[in-house]
Amino acid sequence: MLNVYEMLKTAAANYALYRQTRDEIANLPADIALDLGIFPGDAEKIAREAVYGKAA
């Protein structure tokens, strides 16, 4: 079983990955985002699903 320290460490790492992913998607040039079919306004949702998985 994970102890509290390991759980906090994992949560912090996941949040850092979420923020990095969100920022990279939000800052994509418009032409690249369109080519990928990504709307930069959906960066939070896309990053959340990529890091934490799709909500049920």
C-alpha positions, 0 to 999 in steps of 0.5 A, a space after each residue: 500500500 502506498 504511504 502518504 508521501 508516495 501518494 503526494 509525490 505521484 499527485 504532484 508529478 501528475 499535476 506537473 505533467 497536466 500543466 505542461 501538457 495543457 500549456 503546450 496544447 494552448 500555445 500551439 500555433 493555429 495552423 498546427 492545431 488545425 492540422 491536428 484537429 485540436 482547438 486550443 480552447 480545449 487544452 484543459 480538457 485534453 490535458 486532463 484526459 491525457 494525464 488522469 484518464 477519461 472520466 466515467 
